[in-house]
Amino acid sequence: MKIIVTGGAGFIGSHLVDRLAHDAANEIVVIDNFARGRRELLAAHEGDPRVTLVAGDIRDAVLLNDAFTGADTVYHLAAQSNVMGAVSNIDYSFTTNVVGTYNVLAAARAASVRRVVFASSREVYGEASELPVAETHPLNAKNAYGASKAAGELYCRVFRETYGLDTAILRLANVYGPRDHGRVIPLWFDAVAEQRDLTVFGGQQLIDFVWVDQVVEAFMRAATRPVAEPINIGSGRGTPILELAERVIALSGTSAKLDVQPARSIEVARFEAEITRMREQLDLTPPEDPLFGLPVIWESWPSRGR
Ligand SMILES: NC(=O)c1ccc[n+]([C@@H]2O[C@H](COP(=O)([O-])OP(=O)(O)OC[C@H]3O[C@@H](n4cnc5c(N)ncnc54)[C@H](O)[C@@H]3O)[C@@H](O)[C@H]2O)c1
C-alpha cells in the first residue's frame, strides 16, 4: 500500500515513518523540503526500497501530482510548524500551510486517495474562553500560524463535502519527544546541558504536553477509523510552565535558574485539551503523567555532558 508522508523528515513525521515502516506491506513516500526537517532522522531507512525520500516542496503542485499517483493514504504534516516562525515569515507560513495544504488536497483528489489525515493545531482556538477546550470551541486563532491551520482545516472540509475526498483532522496540543528542536523542552534541555539558565516568557503558561508516540498512534488510527469531525490530541492536562522548568532542572541535577522575560502576547498562554473524542473515536487513553517521557529524552540528550 502506497502511503505519502509530507513533512516526513521532521520531528513527528519521522516517528510516523518509523511506525509505518514496521508494516512490510507499506510503501512510504516522504516529501520534505528540509526547511526544518533533517535527513538523518530517516537514516534508519536508508537502503530500504520501501521508503522513498522526495526532496521537494508542497508548494510545487506538479511534484505532488507525480508523487501521489497510486497512493492510498496521505499524512499531511509538512508545514511552517511553529508560532514564532510564522510570525517572522508570514508569507512562508501562508504559502506552505494554506496554499501547500490546498495543493496536497487537490493532488489527493486527482489521485483518488482514500484518506488524507491533516496535522492541525490547538492554535486554531486562540486564547480559549474556558478550559478544557472542546472541539466545538470557536476558532479564534490569534496568530498567523493558527490562522493558517484553521484555513487548512476549512479546505479539508470543503474537499470532503464538495468532492468526496475523505479527510481527518487532528488538532495536536504540544507534542514532545526525541528528535524535536527549537521548542521549549529541547531548548531547556540544551540550556541545562550547557549549564545555562532557562528562559521563560511570562511564566503563567499552561501547556498540554502529549508524548510523540501517542500522536503517531493517533495518526495511524485516524487513517482507518470513521472520523467525521476534528479531534483534539492531547493529554487532557495542562502543565504549568514553571512545573515543567522544575522537572527539567531536577532531572538534570543542575542548579539552573529561571531567566524570566516579558510574556509574548502572540502566543496562546493557556491550553488544556478536552479529549473525549480522542478517547471515544480513537480509543486512546492518555498517561497519568503527561510528562512521563522527560527522562527518556534526557537520557539520550545529544549535548549532555559536553
Ligand atoms: N510539534 C507540535 O507540538 C505540533 C503541535 C501542533 C501541530 N503540529 C503540526 O504537526 C506537523 C508536524 O510538526 P513537527 O513538530 O514535526 O514539525 P517539524 O517542523 O519538525 O516538521 C515539519 C516538516 O515539514 C517540512 N516542511 C516545511 N515546509 C515545507 C514545504 N513547503 N514543503 C515540504 N516540506 C516542508 C519541514 O522541513 C519539516 O520536516 C506540522 O504540520 C505542525 O504544524 C505540531
The ligand as a Gaussian input file, in Angstrom:
#p B3LYP/6-31G(d) Opt

LIG

0 1
 N        5.117000      19.662000      17.383000
 C        3.999000      20.162000      17.864000
 O        3.881000      20.426000      19.071000
 C        2.828000      20.428000      16.956000
 C        1.645000      20.922000      17.531000
 C        0.561000      21.170000      16.712000
 C        0.619000      20.891000      15.357000
 N        1.779000      20.426000      14.829000
 C        1.811000      20.174000      13.381000
 O        2.288000      18.848000      13.142000
 C        3.067000      18.826000      11.950000
 C        4.448000      18.272000      12.235000
 O        5.071000      19.105000      13.208000
 P        6.556000      18.859000      13.705000
 O        6.591000      19.228000      15.128000
 O        7.012000      17.511000      13.287000
 O        7.293000      19.997000      12.905000
 P        8.621000      19.923000      12.001000
 O        8.947000      21.327000      11.646000
 O        9.662000      19.103000      12.669000
 O        8.102000      19.148000      10.716000
 C        7.514000      19.801000       9.600000
 C        8.244000      19.327000       8.364000
 O        7.681000      19.987000       7.218000
 C        8.771000      20.318000       6.357000
 N        8.340000      21.439000       5.510000
 C        8.187000      22.749000       5.872000
 N        7.802000      23.474000       4.808000
 C        7.688000      22.610000       3.763000
 C        7.335000      22.774000       2.400000
 N        6.982000      23.976000       1.899000
 N        7.355000      21.686000       1.593000
 C        7.718000      20.471000       2.067000
 N        8.082000      20.263000       3.354000
 C        8.049000      21.318000       4.198000
 C        9.921000      20.678000       7.281000
 O       11.177000      20.589000       6.671000
 C        9.735000      19.652000       8.398000
 O       10.485000      18.490000       8.146000
 C        3.088000      20.261000      11.424000
 O        2.071000      20.394000      10.478000
 C        2.787000      21.086000      12.647000
 O        2.215000      22.329000      12.310000
 C        2.883000      20.183000      15.592000

